[in-house]
Amino acid sequence: MNPQFLITRLNTGVKNMSNFIVVDSTEVRGSKFMVSKEAFDLESFLETYRDDLRITTYSVFNYLKDIISKYGPENVNINPQQIVIQNDDVEDSYYLGFDGNSYDFKFGVYNRDGELKKDGTPKNQWVDAKDLKESDTVTCKKITDTSIKDMLESVLPSTNNAWRSNLLAYYIKMLKSRIRGDKFNKHKLCDAMMNMNRPPQLRSETFHTKDGFKINTSNKTISVLTRDVDEKGKPVRTTFPYEFTTSNLNYDGKGGAGGNFTLTEKKNAKNNVIDVAEEKDCLKFIPEDPTKWYGIDCNVNADNWLTLYDLNEKKSFKWKRGPYAQRLIDKVKQLNKEIGNKDRANIKSKHRRPKRIQVVKLIPRKMDKYIASIFLPLVKKCKANGKGLAIDGANFGSKMGNYYQQNIQRVVPKLCRQMGVPCLEVPSRGTSKTCSACGKTVTPAQNKKFHETGVFDCPHCDNVMDEASNAAKNIALYASRKDN
């Protein structure tokens, strides 16, 4: 059945399809817009943006370290929109910016006049020092992003406010992305910054923005924010046409979509690329029975490479990493060793490039085909029985090694979309140290012992089962709760 036909028919709610419930939904996907190099000098634009970003990086980084040193890492929470400080000292009502000017704090007032939110919880308000009442309970204070943008004007003169706002938001997000697990520990970023002697270098050579450009699909033009201001003090935008796009939807630059300018490195290429993340209509498949989920736990260990748990039948089984997959992994290790820094002098550039292509492209393609071949029967079984797949969403870094778990996270959801099978990527945090029977977590020491023995023996209840099966069951339970 044509998916677009289903989208038009399901615009009012839910439709039952075989063993699944099908609903309208949206998902964020990338669209590419090709811009002629003659139409817009993207290279000089990116150079200007990177120069301003480096200035922002140095100024803001040192200023944030001063704030953290003064109030303590445990009391500071850094966000793109504000810097919240857990401090109720009303007498300390202003702070000195890195431009030498004084700025007033905003104070967080708890439950003023008994005001409540829609959900019935007490309402918090941000007020100036002059608006504080004697009955107010001050819990914290904040430095607004508006104040920091005003400070940046001293180091970035003749730039508009929107340009500085873009630089500040991008840099704060870039800082937070360096800290693994920051979304679970809001003070971890402050601890890490205090151990840094200099600002982290820019990784990306792209221009990322949430609202820095607008795309008009009717006349095929793109309007880009620049650093300049006009006679009235408003931001100046430059408009240029695009020649080709992979998107088939109308994009108006609204809805919070972000994008990246990508500078094409090929000398003979006629176009540069703009990647835009936009919401697209799609279908979401949900099992009728919330217990009909397979939980899939991915592991580095070859014997526990994949552990599947059937929540409906309450059974688990393991898929060992086969000899073919192991040969591909060993081949990558060998090639990486040959083209590594230690042996770089022994290999000429023309011989190194083919080996790097094998590591980056050819071998991952073979692994993708292998993963698709072993999962296809399971996906077909899920479609026939009305079941869904819940996949471990763990990120495996250099310490864990590359055993192609990330290929599973990429290939299986795509295969499920093509087959019309529910698929959900579950956050892996806590799945291995949480008991699937009672829901309580174990201590790090106990969790380490379970990793060594391979058996999860819950100290809170009588649940004893294979450790990987316990994690796979937790993943399946998460999907069933998410579904409900």
Secondary structure by P-SEA (a helix, b strand, c coil): ccaaaaaaaaccbbbbcccbbbbbbbbbbbbbbbbbccccaaaaaaaaaaaaaaaaaaaaaaaaaaaaaacccccccccccbbbbcccccccccccccccbbbbbbbbbccccccccccccbbbbbbcccccccccccccccccaaaaaaaaccccccccaaaaaaaaaaaaaaaaaaccccccccaaaaaaaaaccccccccccccccccccccccccbbbbbbcccccccccbbbbbbbbcccccccccccccbbbbbbcccccccccbbbbbbbbbbbbbbbbbcccccbbbbbbcccccccbbbbcccccbbbbbcccaaaaaaaaaaaaaaaaacccccccccaaaaaaaaaaaccaaaaaaaaaaaaaaaaaaaaaaaabbbbbbbcccccccccccaaaaaaccaaaaaaaabbbbbbccccccccccccccccccaaaaaaaaaacbbbbccccccccaaaaaaaaaaaaaaaaac
